[in-house]
């Protein structure tokens, strides 16, 4: 099986590394960061942190991919999704499966223009990692992946889950993956936005005196909007999930922090907190905290001259 990782950032590299190491799949990493591509091709991918190892791997620019794909794991930044899918059109056939693991929600509305809905698998992962340099992956938290085929083709979705489980990625085939996506929205909306604004780790944020009150207001906003979207979130369950997740990755700087504070890149705020605001507007549900955080992140992007 030929598997492309469309977006060889930290999580993409982590998934590619596991597939290469533990399965018979041929894995190709796709990314636009040329120094990263060159380093992987010349020296392989080095992994440190919660997992350690080194593997020779293939990497290339998305536009260089030419061999037909059996599976494409799509894990770009949300803002780069259309450009990535346009670049890899030549490798997508009528048999290619997509597994989308992007942060945020609603990405199937873009993906359905490239493949049939029956070949779209949505997923959510709580693995945490960062790139410490070109070809250098640091895994900061062992996590899981939930996925579901949203076009009714459960058999194929189960096969993808089985492949990723062979790769030791701790995958669960979920009959209601949208609930899992909303649960991650709850965590990302709080941890990503606040850690970026306050420039702290997840653990540092969790130990502040004010986090419980802030988190409560945000969780209530998520519950209200999710309910209007047909997804039921339990308050106590979400709070427990937040606390457990914060403890397990206490030393981690979330991806939004990595984008803006470390790399001075624009963030995915519009696909996380901003998406909740838009869905709230659709249902006439006020989301003042998420709106403020979205505006603060955009202000910080502007002040820093993020590209």
Backbone bond lengths (Angstrom), bond angles and torsions (degrees), N, CA, C in turn:
res aa  C-N    CA-C-N  psi(-1)  N-CA   C-N-CA  omega(-1)  CA-C   N-CA-C  phi
1 X - - - 1.463 - - 1.523 109.87 -
2 X 1.326 116.42 132.79 1.457 121.46 177.69 1.527 108.81 -98.63
3 X 1.316 115.45 117.84 1.463 121.97 -178.11 1.523 109.07 -115.86
4 X 1.303 116.12 124.65 1.460 121.63 172.15 1.525 109.12 -100.24
5 X 1.311 116.02 139.06 1.458 121.59 171.49 1.521 106.32 -103.47
6 X 1.321 116.71 103.56 1.462 121.81 -175.77 1.521 109.48 -86.84
7 X 1.323 114.51 87.61 1.456 122.13 -175.41 1.513 109.63 120.82
8 X 1.337 116.35 87.92 1.471 120.85 -175.01 1.520 110.93 -92.65
9 X 1.337 115.20 50.56 1.450 120.06 168.75 1.515 109.06 -76.79
10 X 1.322 116.33 -160.19 1.465 119.65 -174.31 1.526 112.41 -62.14
11 X 1.327 117.27 -51.45 1.464 119.47 -177.28 1.521 110.52 -70.65
12 X 1.328 117.29 -37.64 1.457 119.97 176.61 1.514 112.07 -60.89
13 X 1.331 116.82 -43.92 1.465 120.54 177.16 1.522 111.13 -64.00
14 X 1.311 116.58 -38.60 1.457 120.21 179.20 1.525 111.26 -61.84
15 X 1.318 116.77 -45.44 1.464 120.57 178.96 1.523 110.34 -66.26
16 X 1.325 117.10 -44.27 1.458 120.11 178.55 1.513 112.52 -61.44
17 X 1.319 116.75 -41.78 1.467 121.82 178.43 1.523 110.47 -59.38
18 X 1.318 116.97 -47.62 1.464 120.35 -178.88 1.529 111.94 -64.50
19 X 1.327 116.83 -42.60 1.463 119.73 179.02 1.523 111.16 -63.65
20 X 1.317 116.91 -41.41 1.461 120.95 179.65 1.526 111.31 -65.83
21 X 1.327 116.21 -39.61 1.459 120.43 -173.98 1.522 112.78 -76.25
22 X 1.325 117.15 -38.93 1.462 119.61 -167.30 1.528 115.21 -110.96
23 X 1.333 119.17 -7.79 1.460 120.28 -179.63 1.525 109.90 -124.95
24 X 1.323 115.23 173.28 1.459 120.93 178.03 1.528 112.24 -87.09
25 X 1.307 117.32 4.53 1.464 121.05 -177.11 1.524 111.57 -67.01
26 X 1.312 115.34 146.58 1.457 121.01 167.59 1.523 106.92 -88.81
27 X 1.309 116.67 127.65 1.467 121.17 -173.59 1.525 109.95 -119.10
28 X 1.320 115.77 132.43 1.461 121.55 175.74 1.525 108.35 -125.93
29 X 1.326 116.08 126.18 1.457 122.03 178.01 1.523 109.75 -89.89
30 X 1.320 116.67 132.43 1.463 121.83 179.41 1.520 109.89 -115.95
31 X 1.325 116.38 128.37 1.458 119.33 178.94 1.522 109.74 -159.59
32 X 1.331 115.42 154.82 1.465 120.13 -179.56 1.524 112.87 -92.46
33 X 1.334 117.72 -6.55 1.473 121.41 177.98 1.528 107.67 -80.36
34 X 1.317 116.30 100.21 1.458 120.52 -171.46 1.519 112.60 -63.08
35 X 1.322 118.31 -38.93 1.469 120.25 179.79 1.524 110.97 -62.47
36 X 1.312 116.71 -36.03 1.471 122.65 177.71 1.524 109.89 -66.66
37 X 1.321 115.92 -47.21 1.470 121.45 177.57 1.523 110.46 -58.81
38 X 1.321 117.08 -46.88 1.465 121.21 -178.61 1.525 111.56 -63.71
39 X 1.338 116.67 -41.72 1.464 120.35 -178.75 1.520 111.33 -64.55
40 X 1.332 116.71 -41.21 1.467 120.28 179.94 1.521 110.31 -66.33
41 X 1.318 117.27 -44.25 1.467 120.02 179.96 1.523 112.04 -65.40
42 X 1.318 116.86 -34.75 1.468 120.31 -177.34 1.518 112.96 -83.19
43 X 1.323 116.86 -38.43 1.468 119.94 -170.70 1.527 114.24 -126.05
44 X 1.330 118.39 -2.08 1.454 120.84 -176.93 1.521 111.44 82.73
45 X 1.326 115.56 -176.95 1.462 122.08 179.12 1.521 109.03 -104.57
46 X 1.318 116.39 124.44 1.462 122.42 178.66 1.520 109.16 -102.77
47 X 1.337 116.14 131.00 1.464 121.81 -176.47 1.522 109.50 -119.53
48 X 1.326 115.93 130.79 1.464 122.21 177.68 1.525 108.90 -130.14
49 X 1.334 115.95 173.95 1.456 120.80 177.95 1.508 111.81 99.49
50 X 1.332 116.10 -134.63 1.467 121.48 -178.62 1.525 111.71 -64.22
51 X 1.323 116.37 -23.59 1.467 123.50 175.70 1.521 106.83 -128.52
52 X 1.315 116.46 139.84 1.457 120.06 179.18 1.523 110.01 -126.80
53 X 1.306 116.09 141.92 1.454 119.27 177.95 1.516 111.40 169.84
54 X 1.309 114.43 177.92 1.461 121.28 178.69 1.519 107.95 -151.99
55 X 1.328 116.23 133.28 1.455 120.88 179.08 1.525 110.36 -139.89
56 X 1.332 117.37 140.00 1.463 118.79 167.07 1.527 108.45 -69.66
57 X 1.318 117.64 134.72 1.460 121.43 -179.13 1.518 109.85 -142.31
58 X 1.337 115.39 158.93 1.456 121.41 176.14 1.521 109.50 -95.11
59 X 1.312 116.14 138.55 1.459 121.41 176.58 1.519 108.99 -142.75
60 X 1.317 116.09 150.58 1.462 120.68 179.24 1.516 110.21 -161.48
61 X 1.327 115.15 167.39 1.452 121.01 172.35 1.535 109.08 -66.96
62 X 1.327 118.82 146.96 1.468 119.89 178.72 1.528 113.10 -54.69
63 X 1.310 117.36 -37.61 1.465 120.55 -178.69 1.522 112.86 -70.59
64 X 1.333 117.84 -12.81 1.463 121.33 179.99 1.524 112.54 -89.34
65 X 1.320 117.43 -11.96 1.464 120.51 -178.02 1.524 110.09 -69.76
66 X 1.336 116.39 133.23 1.464 119.30 -175.96 1.521 113.85 -135.92
67 X 1.328 118.06 -23.29 1.464 120.56 -178.32 1.526 109.87 -77.85
68 X 1.342 118.74 133.46 1.467 121.44 -178.18 1.530 112.02 -56.64
69 X 1.315 115.88 135.78 1.462 121.53 -175.26 1.522 111.59 -91.62
70 X 1.332 115.50 139.00 1.460 120.25 168.35 1.526 110.10 -84.54
71 X 1.320 115.47 -41.48 1.459 121.66 179.67 1.522 109.05 -140.91
72 X 1.323 116.23 135.03 1.462 121.55 172.14 1.520 107.80 -118.68
73 X 1.326 115.92 118.00 1.460 121.01 173.61 1.522 106.50 -89.69
74 X 1.318 115.99 110.54 1.462 121.61 -174.69 1.521 108.58 -94.31
75 X 1.326 116.34 114.96 1.464 119.86 -176.26 1.525 110.57 -147.31
76 X 1.336 113.91 48.51 1.457 120.96 174.40 1.529 109.58 -81.67
77 X 1.317 116.45 176.92 1.451 120.26 163.62 1.531 107.58 -69.52
78 X 1.324 116.55 147.16 1.462 120.36 -175.13 1.527 111.99 -56.66
79 X 1.323 116.63 -38.37 1.467 119.84 -177.80 1.528 112.36 -66.97
80 X 1.337 116.79 -18.63 1.463 121.25 -176.96 1.527 112.86 -99.53
81 X 1.336 117.33 3.20 1.463 119.71 -171.61 1.524 112.37 -62.58
82 X 1.316 117.87 -48.82 1.465 120.12 -177.60 1.525 110.73 -62.26
83 X 1.324 116.81 -44.50 1.468 119.97 179.72 1.523 111.02 -61.43
84 X 1.327 116.90 -40.80 1.461 120.30 178.95 1.524 110.85 -64.43
85 X 1.322 116.98 -47.53 1.461 119.89 -177.46 1.525 111.21 -64.93
86 X 1.314 117.00 -37.73 1.469 119.45 176.32 1.526 110.71 -63.82
87 X 1.329 116.81 -39.55 1.465 121.21 -177.51 1.520 112.21 -66.92
88 X 1.339 117.04 -33.36 1.471 119.42 -174.64 1.527 113.09 -100.94
89 X 1.313 117.58 12.29 1.467 120.28 177.58 1.527 113.12 -49.88
90 X 1.357 119.02 -41.06 1.467 119.14 -177.15 1.528 114.71 -61.27
91 X 1.335 119.03 -22.07 1.467 120.01 -177.64 1.522 112.39 -96.52
92 X 1.333 117.07 -3.00 1.464 120.84 -179.12 1.520 109.36 -93.17
93 X 1.331 115.65 120.98 1.459 121.67 178.40 1.529 109.19 -112.58
94 X 1.324 115.96 -176.65 1.470 119.11 179.03 1.524 111.99 -75.95
95 X 1.342 116.65 2.20 1.465 120.61 176.40 1.532 112.58 -116.16
96 X 1.310 117.15 -2.16 1.464 120.75 -177.87 1.522 111.15 -72.68
97 X 1.327 115.94 130.05 1.464 121.88 174.98 1.527 109.29 -97.21
98 X 1.321 116.20 143.82 1.460 121.97 174.77 1.520 109.70 -112.37
99 X 1.326 115.66 136.17 1.462 121.71 169.74 1.516 107.06 -119.68
100 X 1.314 116.78 111.61 1.460 122.13 -177.27 1.519 109.78 -97.57
101 X 1.335 116.34 120.78 1.464 122.04 -179.32 1.529 111.73 -120.88
102 X 1.317 117.21 24.00 1.457 120.64 -178.54 1.525 111.38 -66.53
103 X 1.328 115.56 151.31 1.456 120.18 168.98 1.526 109.66 -65.52
104 X 1.325 116.01 155.52 1.450 120.28 177.86 1.515 111.94 87.35
105 X 1.326 115.77 -160.43 1.465 119.63 -175.35 1.518 110.67 -148.81
106 X 1.344 114.71 164.79 1.454 121.39 177.23 1.511 115.27 87.76
107 X 1.333 117.58 8.18 1.467 120.15 -174.79 1.529 112.80 -69.86
108 X 1.330 117.04 -20.89 1.466 119.52 178.48 1.528 111.44 -62.77
109 X 1.325 117.32 -24.14 1.462 120.35 178.92 1.525 111.14 -66.50
110 X 1.315 117.03 -25.79 1.466 121.64 174.07 1.522 110.48 -86.57
111 X 1.320 116.41 -45.57 1.467 120.63 -174.44 1.527 112.62 -63.41
112 X 1.330 117.44 -29.21 1.466 119.79 -176.90 1.525 112.26 -67.35
113 X 1.316 117.30 -11.29 1.463 120.46 175.59 1.529 111.78 -83.53
114 X 1.328 117.00 -5.83 1.467 121.30 -177.46 1.525 112.91 -114.63
115 X 1.333 117.55 -31.59 1.466 121.89 177.60 1.524 108.86 -141.81
116 X 1.333 115.87 162.83 1.458 120.17 174.50 1.525 110.13 -63.68
117 X 1.335 116.42 152.12 1.458 120.89 178.65 1.525 111.36 -57.58
118 X 1.327 117.06 -30.92 1.466 120.89 -178.81 1.518 112.15 -65.80
119 X 1.338 117.32 -13.37 1.466 120.73 179.65 1.528 112.01 -111.33
120 X 1.333 115.40 15.61 1.465 120.20 176.59 1.521 109.38 -105.05
121 X 1.315 114.93 122.38 1.462 121.95 176.56 1.525 107.78 -115.93
122 X 1.318 116.10 122.05 1.459 120.31 178.14 1.514 109.42 -96.84
123 X 1.324 115.68 142.08 1.456 119.34 179.53 1.504 111.73 -145.16
124 X 1.302 114.77 168.73 1.457 121.76 176.79 1.518 107.50 -142.25
125 X 1.323 116.56 136.55 1.462 120.06 -178.93 1.514 110.58 -124.92
126 X 1.317 115.65 144.90 1.465 120.04 174.95 1.529 110.97 -116.46
127 X 1.340 116.81 19.55 1.458 118.99 165.61 1.533 107.61 -63.08
128 X 1.316 117.29 147.96 1.466 120.10 176.02 1.523 109.17 -128.25
129 X 1.323 115.24 140.56 1.464 120.36 -176.03 1.517 109.39 -164.34
130 X 1.315 115.35 170.09 1.457 121.81 175.73 1.516 109.43 -150.26
131 X 1.311 116.10 159.76 1.463 121.07 174.11 1.522 108.24 -97.52
132 X 1.325 116.07 121.37 1.464 120.15 178.99 1.522 111.60 -89.38
133 X 1.316 116.40 -3.55 1.453 122.42 178.43 1.513 109.10 169.29
134 X 1.308 117.27 177.22 1.459 121.08 177.75 1.524 109.85 -61.36
135 X 1.329 116.23 124.63 1.461 120.81 -179.58 1.511 114.45 72.51
136 X 1.340 117.53 13.91 1.467 122.24 -175.37 1.528 109.54 -123.98
137 X 1.332 117.24 110.33 1.465 123.16 -179.10 1.518 110.38 -106.93
138 X 1.328 116.26 133.08 1.459 121.65 175.39 1.522 108.58 -119.09
139 X 1.331 116.78 112.11 1.467 122.03 179.87 1.520 108.61 -87.77
140 X 1.337 116.21 117.71 1.464 120.56 -175.88 1.518 113.47 -101.35
141 X 1.326 117.59 -13.55 1.458 119.40 179.38 1.516 112.00 -156.89
142 X 1.345 116.13 128.96 1.464 121.34 175.08 1.522 108.06 -77.03
143 X 1.317 117.45 128.33 1.456 119.73 -175.31 1.509 113.99 -131.67
144 X 1.309 115.07 -155.52 1.455 123.20 -178.47 1.524 108.97 -136.06
145 X 1.326 114.83 169.56 1.461 121.56 172.44 1.524 107.89 -132.42
146 X 1.316 117.15 130.59 1.463 122.72 169.92 1.517 107.30 -108.03
147 X 1.333 117.24 135.95 1.457 119.16 178.29 1.517 110.68 -145.20
148 X 1.335 114.21 159.01 1.460 121.66 178.05 1.517 109.09 -153.56
149 X 1.323 116.61 139.63 1.452 120.39 170.02 1.525 107.26 -78.48
150 X 1.336 116.63 119.63 1.466 119.29 -173.36 1.522 112.61 -91.55
151 X 1.346 116.62 2.91 1.452 120.04 178.32 1.513 113.33 -104.05
152 X 1.328 116.59 12.84 1.459 120.71 177.18 1.511 115.09 87.77
153 X 1.337 118.07 2.50 1.463 121.29 -179.06 1.528 109.43 -95.72
154 X 1.326 116.19 71.74 1.460 120.59 -175.30 1.524 112.02 -62.39
155 X 1.322 117.73 -34.29 1.463 120.71 -178.19 1.527 111.15 -57.48
156 X 1.321 116.18 -47.27 1.460 119.73 179.09 1.519 111.15 -66.55
157 X 1.320 116.72 -41.18 1.458 120.05 177.64 1.516 112.04 -59.33
158 X 1.328 115.91 -41.26 1.465 120.39 178.12 1.525 110.86 -64.91
159 X 1.335 117.03 -37.19 1.463 120.43 178.92 1.528 111.14 -65.34
160 X 1.320 116.84 -39.40 1.467 120.09 177.02 1.520 110.21 -65.71
161 X 1.326 116.40 -42.08 1.466 120.19 177.40 1.523 110.90 -60.74
162 X 1.328 116.55 -40.56 1.465 120.62 179.38 1.527 110.86 -63.89
163 X 1.335 116.76 -42.31 1.467 120.56 178.41 1.528 110.70 -60.17
164 X 1.321 116.54 -46.26 1.462 119.89 -178.52 1.523 111.79 -69.65
165 X 1.313 116.74 -29.72 1.467 119.00 174.72 1.523 111.26 -69.22
166 X 1.330 116.86 -36.00 1.463 119.84 174.10 1.525 110.32 -60.37
167 X 1.324 115.59 -28.18 1.466 121.26 179.99 1.529 112.41 -86.23
168 X 1.321 117.39 9.34 1.475 122.43 176.64 1.530 112.23 63.66
169 X 1.337 116.02 36.20 1.460 120.15 -178.98 1.528 112.62 -99.80
170 X 1.325 116.82 3.03 1.472 122.45 172.97 1.530 111.36 58.44
171 X 1.329 114.91 68.30 1.461 121.69 -172.53 1.524 111.26 -105.06
172 X 1.327 114.92 140.69 1.463 122.40 176.11 1.520 108.23 -122.62
173 X 1.344 116.75 125.70 1.464 118.85 172.68 1.516 107.36 -78.20
174 X 1.308 115.99 121.38 1.463 122.41 -169.42 1.525 109.96 -112.84
175 X 1.330 116.97 121.75 1.461 120.52 178.11 1.527 112.65 -72.72
176 X 1.322 116.97 -8.06 1.464 121.39 179.65 1.525 108.90 -140.88
177 X 1.318 115.62 64.62 1.467 119.73 -173.87 1.526 111.87 -66.22
178 X 1.319 117.23 -22.99 1.466 118.54 179.64 1.529 111.23 -64.46
179 X 1.331 116.76 -30.70 1.468 119.51 174.05 1.530 109.52 -63.60
180 X 1.336 116.69 -44.67 1.465 120.42 179.53 1.526 110.95 -64.06
181 X 1.329 116.81 -36.54 1.464 120.48 177.90 1.525 110.24 -64.94
182 X 1.316 116.61 -43.06 1.465 119.79 177.83 1.527 111.26 -65.22
183 X 1.315 116.84 -37.71 1.465 119.42 177.69 1.526 110.31 -60.66
184 X 1.328 116.58 -40.34 1.466 118.60 178.09 1.524 111.20 -70.65
185 X 1.332 117.04 -33.44 1.460 120.09 174.32 1.523 109.83 -57.48
186 X 1.331 116.39 -41.09 1.462 120.86 178.69 1.527 110.01 -58.64
187 X 1.332 116.19 -49.00 1.469 119.43 -178.94 1.522 111.59 -67.94
188 X 1.331 116.44 -49.32 1.464 119.68 -177.21 1.522 112.01 -64.76
189 X 1.325 116.15 -39.18 1.452 119.66 -179.06 1.513 112.32 -60.89
190 X 1.327 115.63 -34.22 1.459 120.41 178.88 1.525 111.03 -86.05
191 X 1.323 116.75 -56.82 1.468 120.64 -172.47 1.525 112.52 -69.61
192 X 1.328 117.28 -46.69 1.463 119.36 -177.91 1.521 111.48 -63.03
193 X 1.318 115.88 -51.19 1.461 119.18 -175.72 1.525 111.88 -65.27
194 X 1.335 116.91 -49.42 1.462 119.75 -175.29 1.526 112.27 -70.40
195 X 1.330 117.88 -40.44 1.469 119.60 178.65 1.523 111.24 -64.52
196 X 1.326 116.89 -30.73 1.462 120.34 179.15 1.523 110.98 -75.57
197 X 1.311 116.48 -44.90 1.466 119.89 179.02 1.525 110.85 -64.45
198 X 1.340 116.25 -43.06 1.465 121.21 -175.71 1.526 112.92 -90.02
199 X 1.340 116.54 -8.69 1.470 123.15 178.33 1.531 111.04 55.78
200 X 1.321 114.74 63.80 1.464 121.17 -178.74 1.517 110.09 -145.06
201 X 1.328 116.20 169.79 1.459 121.46 174.45 1.525 109.83 -81.56
202 X 1.324 115.35 169.14 1.462 120.46 177.44 1.526 110.42 -60.63
203 X 1.320 116.36 -43.15 1.461 120.37 -179.36 1.514 112.97 -65.09
204 X 1.322 116.70 -40.31 1.468 120.16 177.93 1.521 110.78 -62.75
205 X 1.329 116.43 -42.36 1.463 120.38 177.25 1.522 111.18 -61.95
206 X 1.336 116.08 -43.38 1.466 120.83 -176.14 1.518 112.88 -63.51
207 X 1.320 117.64 -23.15 1.461 120.95 -176.77 1.532 113.08 -99.44
208 X 1.325 117.70 10.54 1.460 119.54 175.29 1.529 110.01 -80.00
209 X 1.319 115.87 157.06 1.466 120.95 -177.75 1.524 112.81 -73.28
210 X 1.315 117.12 -20.13 1.465 120.65 -172.71 1.522 114.49 -100.96
211 X 1.325 117.98 -7.48 1.460 119.77 -171.16 1.524 113.02 -64.22
212 X 1.322 118.42 -36.56 1.465 119.39 -177.19 1.522 111.42 -62.62
213 X 1.320 117.08 -43.41 1.462 120.13 179.95 1.525 110.94 -66.73
214 X 1.337 116.81 -43.20 1.464 119.94 178.82 1.521 110.61 -63.53
215 X 1.327 116.23 -45.67 1.459 120.45 -177.89 1.523 111.02 -63.66
216 X 1.329 117.33 -38.56 1.468 120.25 -179.80 1.519 110.90 -58.48
217 X 1.328 116.53 -49.31 1.465 119.87 -179.49 1.523 111.34 -60.47
218 X 1.333 116.72 -39.55 1.461 120.09 -178.57 1.517 111.49 -70.84
219 X 1.325 116.85 -43.48 1.464 120.11 179.58 1.523 110.48 -60.06
220 X 1.316 117.59 -40.60 1.466 120.53 178.92 1.524 111.13 -63.50
221 X 1.324 117.18 -35.78 1.465 119.57 175.52 1.522 110.77 -65.26
222 X 1.330 116.97 -44.22 1.465 120.31 179.60 1.525 111.24 -62.63
223 X 1.315 117.03 -42.94 1.463 120.86 -179.39 1.525 110.49 -60.40
224 X 1.325 116.98 -43.73 1.461 120.87 -177.62 1.527 111.78 -65.56
225 X 1.329 116.75 -44.95 1.463 120.07 -178.63 1.528 110.58 -70.56
226 X 1.326 116.97 -42.54 1.465 120.12 178.59 1.525 110.77 -59.57
227 X 1.324 117.16 -41.86 1.470 120.61 179.09 1.521 110.90 -59.56
228 X 1.324 116.60 -42.08 1.460 120.44 178.28 1.522 111.69 -65.27
229 X 1.336 116.35 -24.43 1.462 121.96 178.42 1.523 112.20 -91.63
230 X 1.334 116.89 4.28 1.457 121.04 176.60 1.508 115.16 89.63
231 X 1.338 117.58 15.46 1.466 122.03 -179.53 1.527 108.65 -119.94
232 X 1.328 116.31 127.01 1.459 121.22 -177.89 1.522 110.40 -98.71
233 X 1.323 116.16 121.06 1.459 122.43 177.01 1.522 108.65 -113.83
234 X 1.320 116.53 133.27 1.461 121.73 177.95 1.530 109.59 -91.82
235 X 1.319 116.72 130.19 1.464 120.77 -175.08 1.522 111.92 -58.88
236 X 1.329 117.49 -53.20 1.466 120.54 -177.11 1.522 111.26 -61.32
237 X 1.324 116.72 -38.19 1.466 120.68 179.06 1.526 110.82 -64.84
238 X 1.320 116.82 -40.43 1.465 120.18 179.24 1.529 111.08 -66.70
239 X 1.328 117.20 -40.73 1.464 120.36 179.51 1.524 110.52 -64.47
240 X 1.327 116.64 -42.78 1.467 120.32 177.37 1.524 110.64 -61.61
241 X 1.326 116.33 -42.22 1.465 120.81 178.74 1.527 110.98 -62.15
242 X 1.315 116.71 -41.88 1.462 120.60 178.34 1.523 111.35 -60.83
243 X 1.323 116.36 -46.30 1.464 120.40 -178.22 1.523 111.37 -66.10
244 X 1.332 116.69 -44.32 1.467 120.22 -179.70 1.527 111.03 -63.99
245 X 1.326 116.36 -42.35 1.464 120.49 -179.27 1.519 111.00 -65.79
246 X 1.326 116.26 -42.50 1.463 120.05 179.98 1.518 111.34 -62.44
247 X 1.321 116.32 -38.13 1.466 120.04 179.34 1.522 111.32 -68.34
248 X 1.337 116.54 -38.51 1.466 119.92 -174.65 1.524 112.56 -73.69
249 X 1.344 117.61 -24.88 1.474 120.20 -179.55 1.531 109.89 -127.21
250 X 1.314 115.99 42.53 1.470 121.09 -173.11 1.524 113.30 -56.45
251 X 1.314 117.94 -36.64 1.460 120.86 -176.83 1.515 114.62 -87.13
252 X 1.321 116.91 5.61 1.467 122.02 -172.28 1.525 111.80 -87.71
253 X 1.331 115.95 137.16 1.460 122.20 167.23 1.531 107.09 -94.04
254 X 1.328 118.75 118.69 1.467 120.68 -176.95 1.524 112.80 -60.04
255 X 1.329 114.88 165.46 1.468 120.50 -174.36 1.523 112.15 -61.08
256 X 1.323 117.83 -34.40 1.461 119.76 179.45 1.531 110.58 -65.47
257 X 1.319 116.33 -39.58 1.471 121.46 174.50 1.525 109.61 -61.32
258 X 1.334 116.53 -46.33 1.462 120.00 -179.62 1.524 110.76 -59.74
259 X 1.338 115.99 -42.21 1.463 119.74 -179.60 1.525 111.49 -62.66
260 X 1.328 116.66 -54.35 1.462 119.96 -170.49 1.524 113.56 -85.13
261 X 1.318 117.36 -47.71 1.465 120.20 -172.81 1.526 111.75 -79.28
262 X 1.329 117.00 -41.04 1.465 119.99 -177.70 1.530 111.76 -85.79
263 X 1.349 116.15 -47.04 1.467 119.61 -172.16 1.528 113.67 -104.70
264 X 1.324 117.17 -3.88 1.468 122.24 179.83 1.526 112.32 54.50
265 X 1.345 114.64 41.16 1.459 120.77 175.63 1.525 109.62 -106.22
266 X 1.311 116.23 153.66 1.459 120.29 174.49 1.532 109.65 -63.67
267 X 1.318 115.26 153.51 1.461 121.17 -170.42 1.531 112.28 -100.36
268 X 1.330 114.37 -179.33 1.462 122.36 175.92 1.528 111.68 -97.62
269 X 1.311 117.76 23.81 1.461 121.22 -174.85 1.531 112.34 -56.64
270 X 1.341 117.50 -35.87 1.464 120.06 -178.02 1.521 112.55 -69.03
271 X 1.326 117.06 -21.25 1.464 120.85 179.43 1.518 112.52 -95.39
272 X 1.320 116.72 -1.95 1.469 120.76 179.36 1.529 108.05 -118.99
273 X 1.313 118.34 -90.97 1.465 120.85 179.41 1.526 111.45 -61.73
274 X 1.328 116.53 -42.55 1.460 119.98 179.95 1.513 112.89 -63.07
275 X 1.338 116.67 -35.56 1.464 120.06 177.77 1.521 111.15 -66.30
276 X 1.326 116.47 -36.31 1.468 120.34 177.32 1.527 109.84 -65.65
277 X 1.325 116.69 -40.77 1.465 120.70 177.84 1.529 110.38 -59.77
278 X 1.332 117.25 -46.43 1.465 120.95 -178.58 1.522 111.81 -64.44
279 X 1.333 116.46 -41.89 1.461 118.86 177.91 1.527 110.42 -67.54
280 X 1.321 116.80 -34.62 1.454 119.65 175.21 1.519 111.44 -62.25
281 X 1.321 116.94 -42.35 1.463 121.02 178.08 1.527 110.63 -61.09
282 X 1.332 116.25 -39.93 1.465 120.45 -179.72 1.525 111.64 -60.20
283 X 1.328 115.88 -33.71 1.466 120.66 -177.42 1.533 112.74 -104.88
284 X 1.327 117.11 11.55 1.474 122.02 -178.36 1.524 111.96 57.26
285 X 1.332 115.78 40.55 1.464 121.97 177.66 1.524 108.18 -110.68
286 X 1.321 118.51 119.71 1.467 120.02 179.63 1.526 111.96 -70.44
287 X 1.324 115.84 139.44 1.472 121.72 178.00 1.529 108.60 -134.15
288 X 1.320 117.33 64.74 1.472 120.19 -172.40 1.521 114.64 -63.59
289 X 1.333 117.83 -35.97 1.465 119.12 -178.25 1.524 110.09 -70.29
290 X 1.325 117.12 -45.99 1.459 120.00 179.11 1.524 111.47 -65.11
291 X 1.323 116.92 -35.16 1.460 120.11 177.00 1.530 110.65 -63.66
292 X 1.337 115.90 -45.39 1.461 119.83 -179.75 1.525 111.09 -63.28
293 X 1.332 117.33 -44.02 1.462 119.90 -179.48 1.531 111.12 -63.72
294 X 1.330 116.44 -39.20 1.464 120.01 177.42 1.525 110.40 -61.03
295 X 1.325 116.49 -44.74 1.464 120.45 179.95 1.529 111.57 -67.29
296 X 1.332 117.24 -37.61 1.462 120.12 178.71 1.527 111.61 -65.34
297 X 1.329 116.75 -41.88 1.470 119.53 178.44 1.525 110.02 -63.79
298 X 1.339 117.72 -44.06 1.465 119.67 178.54 1.527 111.05 -62.54
299 X 1.320 116.51 -37.55 1.462 119.94 177.32 1.524 110.61 -64.41
300 X 1.325 115.71 -41.97 1.467 119.81 179.49 1.526 110.42 -66.00
301 X 1.329 117.21 -38.74 1.468 120.48 175.84 1.531 110.40 -58.57
302 X 1.325 115.99 -44.87 1.465 120.12 -178.70 1.522 111.41 -66.26
303 X 1.318 116.89 -44.71 1.461 120.50 -178.74 1.526 112.00 -62.86
304 X 1.334 116.20 -33.16 1.461 120.38 -179.17 1.529 112.36 -87.82
305 X 1.327 116.76 -6.83 1.458 119.51 -177.22 1.515 112.19 66.68
306 X 1.335 116.63 37.04 1.472 120.77 -178.27 1.521 109.97 -62.00
307 X 1.315 115.00 142.04 1.468 119.70 -176.54 1.531 111.06 -99.64
